[in-house]
Amino acid sequence: MSQERTAQTVASRRPLVAIVGRPNVGKSTLFNRLVGGRKALVEDIPGTTRDRLYAEVEWGDRAFTLVDTGGLDPGSEEAFATLIRRQVEIALAEADVILFVVDASQGPTATDLEIAELLRRTGRQVLLVANKADNDRRQQAALQFYELGLGEPIVISAYHDLGVDELRRALMALLPPVEAATEPPTELALAIVGRPNVGKSMLLNAVLGQERVVVSEVPGTTRDAVDTPLEYRGRRLLLIDTAGIRRRGRIAPGLERHSVERARQAVRRCDVALLVIDATEGVTAQDTHIAGLVLEECKGLIVVANKWDLMPDTEESRRRFAAEALARLKFVPWAPLAFVSAKTGLNLEGLLDLVVEIGDKRRQRVPTSRLNAVIREAVARHPPPMTGKRQFKVYYVTQPEVDPPTFVFFCNDPNLLHFSYRRYLENAIRRHFDFEGTAIRMVFRGRGEG
């Protein structure tokens, strides 16, 4: 798969600008200010941004990819800090321009000096950004950062939008104009979802072939929904790695609550969701909750049994696991089950092929004449039950939309339709047309509803 898969963080097509700095200097606030929306989590907790967050930015005739990194503390021996440092180093290797953010309210620190030395060794173009300069005293104090040896600091307050225009002008001067040719749009968006610590980030890294997201044994390591463009067999995909989804009401206020909502938004944005479950634990109640969310949003779904390297890889073991999974996920019987190991690479080869296949199925359109013939045959074989003295009747069916496949049933009265008969009609469609792997939307309109 690696021969036909290219992890392109758009940096290979557009200049990449990386925001780096020690923890809690306002990198995420600046990222959001430059992007124009709340994409990175912002909270007064050092190390809030754990992963590299990418966003495509266009300013007039300049276009680039902006990456927000985790806080860099070169001297820290803490495991998480080591992982974040590795993330930053990867981002620096990709970057064309670096925005080195320092805190004007504190002045230069030993960590700032270490980072400055690290940046000088990269040979990249560096803009020194003195953030949190929201009063005259701090603006004067920002001049102390000359000692870092990276030139004149650009003095700003990202939170109050002070000096940001000057930073934009300085950055635009380092970037080439956009070429006339436009890039084709993303064909398929894929969300990686699941409860915490089931291996979502490791799965993403295995698919990409690089350490794109911090992987740790601590549940909830990935706090942000992290987007990564990807080219696979000539198709443009967008991979979204999300924070573990937890039931509403069990989420601590603040950071985790916002992360969960971001994960829900990632599901809404995607075409196909990979629901990653821990094969050693089987399908849990929380897994069924997440599958229900994907169904509610009418998305494609693949159930990924990760950590299969810890299970006996026999036909009987797979059959038993599949039967138990189907019993828990009986409301999405159309979702395929993949047995993989992100750690060893077991069975990952066909995973993206399956994603692309499901994406194509979501875009297929059924001929109206054949669709109506299938429904007429189904109704004749098993007529709807009576509701009092009335019976549900279908007059005509059409498919006005794709992605998701949407079928509109013109009928006498939608209130006469029992949920079991609705499922029967859906099964009839699925028997005759291949929509495996995706939810379908069914709309019932009574007379006079148009």
N, C-alpha and C positions, 0 to 999 in steps of 0.2 A: 504494500500500500504506500510505502514511503516514496516510491518512485513517481507516483502520480499525485501525491498530496503535497501541497505547499502551504506552510503556515505563514500567511502574509498578514502582518499587523499593519497593513496599508503603508508601512514605512518603506516597503520596496517599491511603492508606486508614488508616494508622496513623502516630502521631508517629515522626519519625526522629531518632535520637540519634547524633551523629558523634563519634568519638574522634580528636582531632588532637594534634599535638605534633611536636617535632623528632625526628630519627631516634634510635632505641635508648633511648627513655625508658620502654619497657615497654607500649606501646599494645596490641600483639598479646596479651601476657600478660593484660592487663586485659580485652580483648575475650573471650578464651577463658574467663576467670574469670566474667564476666557471662553469657556464653552457656551455660557449663557443659560445654564440650567443646573439643577441639583442632581448631578450624576454620581459624585463621590459622597460618602458619608462625611458629615461635618459635626464633630462633637469635641468638647474640650477634654479629650482623653488622648494622651500620647499613644501613637501607633494605631490610630483609628483606621487608617487606610492600610490594609495588609497586602493587597494585591495590586498589580499594575492595572490601571483602568485606562482604556483607550477611548478617544473621541475624535471624530473627524471635524475639523474646524475650517470654515471658509470666511475670509475677510477680504472683500473686494476681489482683486485678481490674485490673491494669495490663498493657498489651501495647504493644510498640513494635518498631521496626526499628532494630537497632544496626549501624552501619557503621564498619569499621576502615579507616583511610586510610594511605597511604604517609607516611613521615617528611617534615615540611615544613621546608625551609631557605630562608627568603625571599630571602637574599642570594646564594644559589648560582647560578652561571651554567652549571653542568654540565647537559648536555642531559637526562639522566635526571631530575635534580632539577627542571628546568623542567616536564617531563611530569608528575611526581608533584605538583608545586605545582598544576598545572591540575586534576588529579584531586581534590585537597583542596578547591580553590575550588568545583568542581562539587558536592562533598559538602556544603560549607558552605551553598551556595545552597539545597540541599534540606532542611537540618537544622532541626529545631525546638529541640533542645537540643544544646549542644556540651560534651563532656568534654575539657578542655584538660589534657593530661598533661605534667607536668614531673618532673625527676629530683631528688629530695630529697638524693641523695648528692653532687650537684654544685653545688646552689644555682642561683640565677637566672643565665642566660647572656644574651648580647646577642641571640641568636636567640630565646630565650623572650620577651624584651621586644618584639622585632619582631612575633612571632606574637600576643602579647597586644594590641598596637596594631591588628593586622589583625582580630582577633576583636571588639574594641570597635566597630569600624566596621560590623560585620555587623548589630548590633542584636539578635542572638540571645541567648537565655539561656545563660550559660556557667557551668559548674561547674569550678573550678580543682582539679585532682587532683595532689597531691604524692606521687608513687610512689617505691618503693624505700626507704621509711622503715621499715627493719626493725630499728632499734635506737633507744635513747633519744636518742643524739646526733643522728641523722638526723631524728628527729621534731621536735626543737628547731630544727634547721637549716631545716626546712620552713617555719617562720614567716617566713623571709626573703622568701618569695614574695608576701607582702602588697604588696611594692613594684610588682608587676605591675598593681595597680589593679583586680583582678577579685574582690575580696572575700577572705574567709577560705579558705585552702586546706583541702581535705579530705585528711587525711594517711593514706596507705595503703601496704601492700606487697601488690601483686597476686600476686606469686609465693608469698608465705607466707599469703595470705588474711587479712591484718590490716587492719582499718578498712574492708573492702569492704562490710560490712553498713551502716555509716554512709553510704557513698556510695549504696548502693541506696535507703536511706530518703530521702536528699536528692533523688535522681533521681525517685523515685516521687511526691514532693510536687509535681513540675513537670509530671507527666503526667496526662491525664484518665483516668477509669475506662473500662474496655472497654464498648462498647455491647452490648446483649443480642444483637443480630443477629450471626450467625456468617458468616464468609466461606466461599464454596464452595471445595472443595479444588482443587489444581492438577490439570488434566486430562491434561497431557502434559509430560514432562520431556525436554529436548533437550540432548545433550552435543556440544560442538564439539571434535573431537579431530584430531590430526595431529602430524607431527614439527615441530620448532622452525622458526619463521620462514617458514611457508607462508601466513601471513595470517589466522590464526584470530581474533585480537583485532580486526583490521580488519574482518573479516566480521561479528563480533558488533556492533561499533560501527555498521556500515552497516545492519544489520537493525534496531537500536534507534534509529538516527538521532541518537545522542549519543555523546560520547567516554566510554564506560563503563569501558574497560580501557586501560591504557597501551599505546600502539603505538610500537614502535621497530624499527630495523633490526637490533638485537642479538638473535641467537637466544636463546630461552629467557626473553624479557622477562616473560611471565606465569608467575609461580611458583605461584600458588594456583589452585584450582578456584573460580571466581567465579560465584555464582548471581545471576540477574536474573529476577524475575517479569515476565511480559509478557502483555498481553491482545491477542488477535488475532482479528478477526471473531467476537467474543463468546466466544472460547475462552481459558481460562487456561493459559498455557504457563510453563515454567520453563527458562530458558536457562543452560547451564553451560559456561563457557569454561575450558579446561583447559591446564595446562602441556604442552609438547611431550612426547610419549611416546617414550622411547628403549629400546632392547633392554636387558633385565636383564644385568648384568655390565659394561655400558659406562657406567654411571652413577656419577658421583663420589659418594663417601660424603657423608652429611649432608643439606644442604638439597635438592640436586637429587634425591637418592634418595627423599626424602619427597615431593617434588613429583610424581614419577612415580607413586608409589603412590597419591597423591591423585587423579591423572588416571585411574588404573585404577578407583578407587572411583567417580569420576564416571560412567564407562561403566556400572558396575554399577547406579548410581542412575537412569540415563536410560531412556527408552522408545525413543528414536530417536537415533542418532549421525550427525552430519555429519562424514565423514572428509574433511578439507581437504587437497588435494594441490596441488603447484605445477605448473601446466600447462606451464610452460617446461621442466620436468625429467621430466614423465611420472610413472608409478607406479614408485616405488622399492621396494627390498626392505623398507625400514622401513615404508612404507605398507601392504604386504601383511601385515606383522607386526601392525600396528594393526587392520587389517580382520579378521584372525584373532581378535584379542581381542574385537572386537565380536560376531563369530559365536559365539565360545565362550560369551559371556554371553547369547546368543540375543536380540539387540536388533534394532531396525529400523536400516537403514543407507542413507545417501545419500552417494555419492562426489561430492565437490564439486571440480571442476577450477577452482581459483582462478587469478587473473592471466591470464584468457583475453583480456584487452585487449592482451596482448603477443603473441597468436597470431593468425594469419589466420582471421577469423571466416567461414569458408565451409563449405558442406555437406561437401565432400570432406575438409577439415581435421578436422571433427568426427567424420566416419565413421572416418578413419584413427586418430584419437586413441582413440575408443571401442573399436576393434578391439584396439589395443595394450593398453588398460587391461583389457579383458575377459580377454586372454591372461594377464595378471599376476594378475588377481583372479578366476580361473575358479572358485574355491570359493564365491564369492558372486555368481553370475550374475544373481540376482534383484535386486541393488542398482541403482537408477537412477543415472545419471550426469548431473550438472548442470554446465553451462559458465557460469561467472560471473566477475565482477571486483568484488571488494569495494571496490577503489579508485574505479572509475567508476560502480558500481551496475548494471553490465550483468547482466541476467537475474536479478536478486535478487527481482523482483516475485513470481515463482511459487514461490520456495523454501519459504516458510512454508506455502503451500497444500499443497505436496507433503509436508511434515512432518505436517501435520494429517491428510492423506489416509492416510498410512502408519500414523499412530496409530489411526485408525478401523479399518484393516485388521487391526491387531493385536488388536482387540477383537471381531472378527466371529466368529460361531459357525456351523459348518457343520451342516446337518441330518444326523442319524445315518444315516437310510435312504439318502440320496443319497451320503454318504461311503462307505458300504459297497458301494453299487452301483459307484462309481468304482474302488474297490480290487479288487472281484471281476473287473471288466472288464479291469483292468490285468494281474492275475495270469493270467487266461485267455488274454490276448493274448501274454504273455511269461512263462511259468511259471518259478519259481525253479530255479536249477541244482541238480543232485544234489551232495551232499557225502557221498562214499562211497556207501552204500546208502540214505541218508536224504535227504529233501527238506524244505526250509522250507515251512511251511503257515501261512496266515493264517486264523483263524476269525472274527474280529470286530474292528471298529475303532470307536473312539469319540473324541470331543473333550471331555474333562472340564474343560479350562481355556482361558482366553484370556489374552492379554497376558503372555507370548507364547502364540500358538496352539499347543496341545499335543495331540498325537494319540497314543492308546494302542492298540497292536496286540496283540491276544491271539493267541498263536501256539503252535505245538507246542514249539519250542526256539529261543530267540534266538541260540544259538551257531551255528546253521545259516545265519544271515543273512550274506551277503557284503556288504561295504560298497557295492559297485556296485549291488546289488539294492536296498539301502536308498535309494540316490540315485534309482533308477528309481521307487520308490514315492513318494518326495517329489516328483519331477517330475510324476507322475500327479496328485497332489493340487494342485500349482501350475497344471497345465494346465486343471483344471476349476474351481478356486476362486482368486479374485484375492488372493494374498498377496504381490504384488510390493512390494519394499521392506522386508520383514521376514523374519528367520529364523523357522523353525518348529521346534518340539521334537517328536521322535518317540521314543516309549518302546515297547519290545517286551517283553511279559511271557509267559513260558511257562506251561504248565499248573501249577496249584498256587501260582502267585505272586500270585493275587488281582487 
